[in-house]
Amino acid sequence: MRGAVAAFAIALALAGLAAAGVQAQEIEQETLPDLLAPPESGEEPPGAQEARERATEAMVAERGALLRALDKIAGQVVDFELEPGQTRQLGRIQVTLGECRYPAGNPAGDAFAWLEIRNMGEAEPVFSGWMIASSPALNALDHPRYDVWVLRCITP
């Protein structure tokens, strides 16, 4: 239950930032406590303090991510690993991993990865941002043919 509350708090903070037009890469870890501060009214929902503490714990960047892609037309599912900075071509898209992180002390915890996804031959990405393993629909790739999501970080 604690992991679910922490994942929800992180997802809520990232969704709020995305709605505000702030790019996730511009946010430093020190700003998360401010984003998750209790409301000024002083009333907090049950478990909010615990969620805030879990969300602000140190995050660990790992040596890569395990991703899954679905070609909706061909019906093919492909699992693949990427290292930071590595690009993989899947059909007509290219997937590049920036980094993969998870909560320190909890490698099985909620992983999230920075991805850039481009259509072949186009300079502008069709997706650029953080994907969260436990909530793939929170910040999803909107592509007519392909779905891509994060499964987990690759740990030693």
C-alpha positions in Angstrom: 0.0 0.0 0.0 2.8 2.4 0.8 4.4 1.9 -2.6 1.1 2.6 -4.3 0.7 5.9 -2.3 4.2 7.0 -3.2 3.7 6.1 -6.8 0.5 8.1 -6.9 2.2 11.1 -5.3 5.0 11.0 -7.8 2.6 10.6 -10.7 0.4 13.4 -9.4 3.4 15.7 -9.2 4.6 14.8 -12.7 1.1 15.2 -14.1 0.7 18.6 -12.5 4.0 19.7 -13.9 3.1 18.4 -17.4 -0.2 20.3 -17.2 1.8 23.5 -16.2 4.0 23.1 -19.2 7.1 22.4 -17.2 9.5 19.8 -18.7 10.5 17.1 -16.4 14.2 17.3 -17.2 14.2 20.9 -15.8 13.0 19.8 -12.4 15.6 19.0 -9.8 14.9 16.5 -7.0 15.0 19.3 -4.4 11.8 20.8 -5.8 9.7 17.8 -5.2 9.1 18.5 -1.5 7.7 21.9 -2.5 5.4 20.4 -5.0 4.1 17.9 -2.5 3.7 20.4 0.3 0.5 20.2 2.4 -2.3 22.6 1.4 -2.2 26.0 3.1 -5.5 25.2 4.8 -3.5 22.8 7.0 -5.8 19.8 6.4 -4.3 16.8 4.7 -5.9 13.6 3.5 -4.9 10.4 5.5 -1.5 9.1 4.4 -0.4 12.4 2.7 2.6 12.9 4.9 3.8 9.4 4.3 3.3 9.7 0.6 5.3 13.0 0.6 8.2 11.4 2.5 8.2 8.4 0.1 8.1 10.6 -3.0 11.0 12.7 -1.9 13.3 9.8 -1.1 16.4 9.5 -3.2 16.0 8.1 -6.7 18.6 5.8 -8.3 19.5 6.1 -12.0 20.2 2.7 -13.5 22.1 1.3 -16.4 19.1 0.9 -18.7 15.5 0.0 -19.0 13.3 -2.9 -20.2 10.7 -1.6 -22.6 7.8 -3.2 -24.4 6.5 -2.1 -27.8 3.3 -3.1 -29.6 2.7 -2.8 -33.3 -1.1 -2.4 -33.3 -1.4 -3.3 -37.0 0.8 -6.4 -37.1 -0.2 -7.5 -33.6 3.5 -8.0 -32.6 4.8 -7.4 -29.1 8.5 -6.9 -28.6 10.4 -6.6 -25.3 13.8 -4.9 -25.6 16.5 -3.3 -23.4 18.1 0.1 -23.9 21.0 1.7 -22.2 21.0 5.5 -21.6 21.7 7.3 -24.8 21.0 4.2 -26.9 18.4 4.2 -29.8 16.5 1.3 -31.2 14.5 1.3 -34.4 11.2 -0.6 -34.2 9.4 -0.6 -37.5 9.0 3.1 -38.5 9.8 4.6 -35.0 13.0 5.2 -33.2 13.1 4.9 -29.4 15.9 6.6 -27.4 16.4 6.2 -23.6 17.6 9.1 -21.6 17.7 7.4 -18.2 15.7 5.0 -16.0 15.2 5.7 -12.3 13.6 3.9 -9.3 13.3 4.7 -5.6 16.6 4.1 -3.7 16.5 1.0 -1.5 13.6 -0.5 -3.5 14.8 -1.8 -6.9 11.4 -3.5 -7.4 9.7 -0.1 -6.8 8.1 2.0 -9.4 10.4 2.7 -12.3 10.2 5.7 -14.6 12.2 6.4 -17.7 12.9 9.4 -19.9 12.1 8.5 -23.5 12.2 10.2 -26.9 10.3 8.6 -29.7 10.6 9.8 -33.3 9.0 8.7 -36.5 11.7 7.6 -39.0 13.0 10.6 -41.0 11.5 13.3 -38.7 13.5 15.6 -36.5 10.7 16.4 -34.1 9.8 13.7 -31.6 6.3 12.3 -31.4 6.9 11.7 -27.7 9.4 13.2 -25.3 9.1 12.8 -21.5 8.9 10.5 -18.5 7.0 7.3 -18.7 6.0 5.6 -15.4 6.0 1.8 -15.3 3.0 1.4 -13.0 0.9 4.1 -14.8 1.7 3.8 -18.6 -1.4 5.8 -19.5 -0.4 8.8 -17.3 2.0 10.1 -20.0 1.6 7.8 -23.0 2.8 7.7 -26.6 0.0 8.9 -28.8 0.8 7.1 -32.1 -1.6 5.5 -34.6 0.4 2.4 -35.1 2.7 1.9 -32.0 2.5 1.7 -28.3 5.6 1.8 -26.1 5.8 1.5 -22.3 8.3 1.0 -19.5 8.4 -2.4 -17.7 11.3 -1.8 -15.3 14.8 -0.5 -14.9 17.7 -2.9 -15.5 19.5 -3.5 -12.1 22.8 -5.1 -11.6 
